[in-house]
Structure formats: structure tokens, C-alpha cells
Amino acid sequence: MRLAGREALHRSAVHLARGTAPTMRELLLGLKIPRTFLRPRNAGPLPGEERLVEHGVRVVAVPGCGHNIMLDNPEAFARETARALAD
């Protein structure tokens, strides 16, 4: 985000706040393929995590990262992504 222009960040934030219908979570739950959701370990449980698991989504708590998992812990991101794609 440090490299993005102000206008692009604003446009992105506006669209993220607006959301989608159906929500990204609903779309994820409806997929009929193996799914994995990566989240930062230190953030605590993801709201609605139980529902994801009930629908067959593998939720992985990745250590040593914040919101930008692929930048904060690229090794764990690559490992868990490879594991998910192997399913």
C-alpha cells in the first residue's frame, strides 16, 4: 500500500466498504472445491470461523504475520498455499 497512489487507495477503500452481494464469505461457502482460508495467528479466531469449518473450509492460523500474510511471512504463505493447491 505504501507504493499505491492516494486515489487508487481511496477508490479501493470505497469499494471494499461497499461490499458485494453475495458477500465473499457466502461465495466461499458455496464453492464445491477444496477451500483454505489463511488468517494471522495473533489476530485470534476469525469471526464466523466455526461456520467456515462446518462447510468444509480448512482455516489455517499463520504465525508471524498481520493482514498481509504473503508479505509478512512469505515462507508460511507459500507452504500453506502449496498445501491447499495439493488438495
C-alpha positions in Angstrom: 0.0 0.0 0.0 3.0 2.3 0.5 3.6 2.2 -3.2 0.0 2.8 -4.3 -1.3 6.3 -5.2 -3.8 8.1 -2.9 -6.5 8.0 -5.5 -6.2 4.2 -6.0 -6.2 3.6 -2.2 -9.3 5.7 -1.8 -11.1 4.0 -4.7 -10.2 0.6 -3.3 -11.4 1.6 0.2 -14.7 2.9 -1.1 -15.4 -0.3 -3.0 -14.3 -2.5 -0.1 -16.6 -0.7 2.3 -19.5 -1.0 -0.1 -19.0 -4.8 -0.2 -20.6 -7.3 -2.5 -23.8 -9.2 -2.8 -23.5 -12.1 -2.2 -20.6 -11.5 0.2 -17.2 -13.0 -0.4 -17.8 -15.3 2.6 -21.0 -16.6 1.1 -19.3 -17.2 -2.2 -16.5 -19.1 -0.5 -19.1 -21.3 1.4 -20.8 -22.1 -1.8 -17.8 -23.4 -3.7 -17.7 -27.1 -4.4 -13.9 -27.4 -4.4 -11.4 -27.8 -1.6 -11.0 -24.4 0.2 -8.4 -23.0 2.6 -8.7 -19.7 4.5 -5.4 -18.2 5.8 -5.6 -15.9 8.8 -3.0 -14.3 11.1 -2.4 -16.4 14.2 -2.1 -13.4 16.5 -5.4 -12.0 15.4 -7.3 -14.7 17.4 -10.3 -16.6 16.0 -11.8 -15.3 12.8 -15.5 -14.2 13.4 -17.6 -17.0 11.9 -14.7 -19.4 11.8 -16.8 -22.3 13.1 -19.2 -21.8 10.1 -16.4 -22.0 7.7 -15.1 -25.2 9.2 -18.6 -26.7 9.3 -18.8 -26.0 5.5 -15.5 -27.8 4.9 -13.2 -24.8 4.7 -9.8 -25.5 6.2 -8.8 -22.5 8.3 -5.1 -22.0 8.9 -3.7 -19.7 11.5 -0.4 -18.4 10.1 2.3 -17.3 12.6 4.4 -14.2 12.4 2.2 -12.1 10.2 -0.5 -9.5 10.1 -3.1 -8.8 7.4 -0.6 -9.1 4.6 0.4 -12.7 5.2 2.2 -13.1 1.9 4.5 -10.1 2.7 4.9 -10.7 6.4 5.6 -14.4 6.3 6.2 -15.4 2.7 7.6 -18.9 3.6 4.5 -19.9 5.6 2.2 -18.4 2.9 3.9 -20.4 0.2 3.9 -23.6 2.2 0.2 -23.3 3.1 -0.8 -22.2 -0.4 1.1 -25.2 -1.8 -0.7 -27.5 0.7 -4.1 -26.1 -0.3 -3.4 -26.5 -4.0 -2.3 -30.1 -3.5 -5.8 -31.0 -2.2 
